Amino acid sequence: MNEYKFCFYVVGGVPNSVRAIGNLKEILEKRTEGRYSLECVDVLSCLEETAENSVFATPMLERVLPSPVKRVVAAFNTEEAAGAAVCLLM
């Protein structure tokens, strides 16, 4: 069973989003030793879910589990930036 559950809100398949997802996955693998699940949500394709979850900026990482839910909006364009953002949620 996964110890952490994350939801990552990005804008489509643009190069910055693809890079951010890759960086985030690398960091999560290291920090959680693979004990995580990650859902990536394209805010342009999932407008209803985006509105329901009050997504106000991208890229936004949400830690769903363990409780309480925490969010951070940050640059995920480098592994260092992604690492700093993940640290805020751990």
C-alpha positions in Angstrom: 0.0 0.0 0.0 1.2 3.5 -0.8 2.2 5.7 2.1 1.8 9.0 0.2 -0.8 10.1 -2.4 -0.1 13.2 -4.5 -2.1 15.0 -7.1 -0.1 17.3 -9.5 -2.0 19.9 -11.5 -0.3 21.1 -14.7 -1.2 22.7 -18.0 -1.3 19.9 -20.7 1.7 18.3 -22.4 3.8 21.5 -22.8 7.5 21.0 -22.4 7.6 22.7 -19.0 4.9 20.4 -17.6 6.6 17.3 -19.0 9.9 18.4 -17.4 8.1 19.2 -14.1 6.4 15.8 -14.0 9.7 14.0 -14.6 11.5 16.0 -11.9 8.7 15.4 -9.5 8.7 11.7 -10.1 12.5 11.5 -9.5 12.2 13.3 -6.2 9.2 11.3 -5.0 11.0 8.1 -5.8 14.0 9.2 -3.6 12.1 10.8 -0.8 9.4 8.1 -0.4 11.4 5.1 -1.5 8.7 4.3 -4.0 5.8 4.4 -1.5 3.7 6.9 -3.3 1.0 7.3 -6.0 0.9 10.3 -8.3 -2.1 11.5 -10.3 -1.3 14.2 -12.9 -4.2 16.4 -13.9 -4.2 18.6 -17.0 -6.2 21.6 -15.8 -7.3 22.4 -19.3 -8.8 19.0 -19.9 -10.4 18.6 -16.4 -12.0 22.0 -15.8 -14.7 20.6 -13.5 -12.2 18.7 -11.3 -9.9 21.8 -11.3 -12.7 24.0 -10.1 -14.0 21.5 -7.5 -10.5 21.3 -6.0 -10.0 25.1 -6.0 -6.8 25.0 -8.2 -5.8 28.6 -8.5 -2.3 28.3 -10.1 -0.1 25.7 -11.8 2.0 23.8 -11.4 0.5 22.9 -8.0 1.3 19.8 -6.0 -1.2 18.5 -3.5 -0.4 15.9 -0.9 -3.7 14.0 -0.4 -2.5 11.4 2.0 -1.5 11.3 4.8 -3.9 13.9 6.2 -4.1 16.8 6.4 -4.2 17.8 2.7 -1.3 20.2 1.9 -0.6 22.2 -1.3 2.3 24.0 -2.7 2.6 26.1 -5.9 6.2 26.2 -7.1 8.6 25.9 -9.9 9.3 22.2 -10.7 11.6 23.0 -13.6 14.7 21.6 -11.9 15.2 18.7 -9.7 16.4 21.1 -6.9 13.2 23.2 -7.2 11.0 20.1 -7.2 12.9 18.8 -4.1 12.3 22.0 -2.2 8.6 21.9 -3.0 8.2 18.3 -1.9 10.1 19.0 1.4 7.3 21.5 2.2 4.7 18.7 2.0 6.5 16.0 3.8 
